[in-house]
Amino acid sequence: MPLLSKTAIATGDGQFVIDTVQLAEPKADELIVKMKAAGLCHTDYDSLSWGKAIVMGHEGAGVVEKIGKDITEFAIGDVVILNWATPCMTCFQCQEGNQHICERNSPVVAGGNGYTPGHAHLQGTQWNGRPIERSFNLGTFSEYVIVKKSALVKIEEENINFSAAAIVSCGVMTGYGSVVHSAKLKAGSSAVVLGCGGVGLNVLNACQIAGASRIVAVDINPHKLDLAKQFGATDVIRADSNDVGLLNVASKVKQLLGGRAADYAFECTAVPALGAAPLAMIRNAGTAVQVSGIEEDITIDMRLFEWDKIYINPLYGQCRPQIDFPKLMRLYKTGQLKLDQMITQEYQLEDLAIAFDDLLNGRNAKGVVVFH
């Protein structure tokens, strides 16, 4: 019998509605999850303009409600975090350990056959009698979701905070993984973080966890710099929007660090004009990381690479969900990973318009939609 679920649906014209969808019985390798909480980020707002109807949301945590007949890894009642970058575990990249850029299932990597804007992925969910896509094959702004088993990671901790678990699978993983997996930040080193929004705060926290001795936070917003201190920044610099390429900031960083630029720098602003800015912050043979995912043409002064500097553009913090999500939850339980501090506001699904307004106006480090 179809399961009815209250859901946020982007209508393809920049708007959304709260309506009911129908979920079919799960296929052999599918599960239905009762959502408890769903993280909110700019990608969810962007989905309003993808030109088609889609179930919104791509971060979340919940409890297994139904399982397909071939499922042995999960049981009804299991607590799970949903993962948008579902690996197949058999393609070349998965075999190489690059599960985040799976060649078969990735929703964002060219060549994958997972969800991309314009690619129909219509299994198991109907709206007004017609199949409807789910954002990144998940669609977490819904009371219930139907997903492949590869999209779930079981969490064993008791008395879980679902709001904290819900934000792990995007910004937290991206920030932590960019520091620990991609940059491989060494204990005792120095780091600069450009931009102190949700991802930037997670980068700061990860630098602290990894043992950086000096962590310089940079932003134009003094409120965000105050937050940065709570997430591990040892020093803060308020930037000027007229500072082209943040070259004045780079000079201040060098002064702060005793005459040598930083070992690592992380760009978390998503401002294309600042795509090369982390190169200006690092010493010769330092590492610059473009975390925010800028995807357009930019001009780079090649002298910024002098000398022996490394510039990397990782996806999703090189996530290995079955390994990383439980590790992140353990770091949270020990107080090292600051998830509770990250969540500024919780919302009901009916308050999604307010949540988007808070997101766009920078009022939150992280907002979460909760389901009761």
Phi, psi and omega in degrees: 000132182300145179258129179269141184217127174287132196214149170267124185238121171286131186266000174092358182237026181089001182242173174215162176228154170260116186214184182253134172245163177251133175253131176285171172297141181295140173289180188303323184252023182244162176223156170251131181246131171277114185288140175251326179201150179222126177289156184238128177217177185298331178299324179295320176295319179301329183296344176296338186246024179276001171081020180198164176287136181204140171289125189275163172102135181220010173234148175170170177216151181191202184231135180296127182256318179218153180227147175287164190292338181265003184279122175240344185280343183231157176227157177302132181099349178297140174275131185223150167255137180270138184240125185279337181261082188278120180277151174269338178072003181237343181286174182304310184293319177298318178294332177281356182093005182262065185295335182287343178239043177310133182284343182259319191250351187301132178280353184231344182273131179302132181102338176288156180249021176278198184288130164223151177308124182099352180253118183287130176225095199239053182257127162085350184233134179230145176229126183054039175081004180236148177299146179225140177292160173241132182307124180052034179065015181243290183072061190279353175275060185205147181298326178225147176226150174247127187217162171288154181297333180292348180271001186241144172234124181281137180245128188268344185300145177272160176052049185288142171272105186295327178296318178295315180296327186294333185267357183297323197273020171213271185297320180295312180296319180298314180293310181297312183293326178298327179279309190276315183272312188279303180283334185052052183303133182268141177302141179087357183272177179247150183216148174240134179241117181264109181101121185241042169281200184303312180292317180299321178296323177291326174296316177302312180300318180293322176300320178295315180298321182285350174097022176298139182273329176229129182229111184258121178260138182231129176199162175270348185258116181297329177297319179293328177291326174296318176297322183302323179296327179288338184255012171122352181296130174269338180217150177228147176229124175274120183276161176251130182296345178269000180278095185297124180066009182055036181291327176293321175299318180302320178295319179293322177300315181298320177296315180301323186265017172082023175105349177243139179293175187287159175286324183222150172217142185233122178269117183231024184268335187064018177266114184307322182296344181255013181301327180265354186303323181297335177296329180285345185268347190252154177289170170304135182068018174276179183237126176251135184236124178266095190276327195282350174081045176294129183231065174201169181294133172224158178257130182238130172286110185298343177293342176295339179278352184279125357235147174061024178283149179248133179235122182233154184228076186282156174255128168058028179061027181052048188294135167241091195305316184293337178266315190282320184298312176299324179296317179296322178292327176292319177298324177294315182297329179273359177088001181281322179265119191269075181278317179300319180293335180288329186276109182275324187208142171251146184227152165279158181302324181293343181261022185298325178298319177294319180299318178295321179297318177296320179299310186290335180261012172067026181281339185243145162288316177203130173257151181225134171270127181247150182240135180245000000 
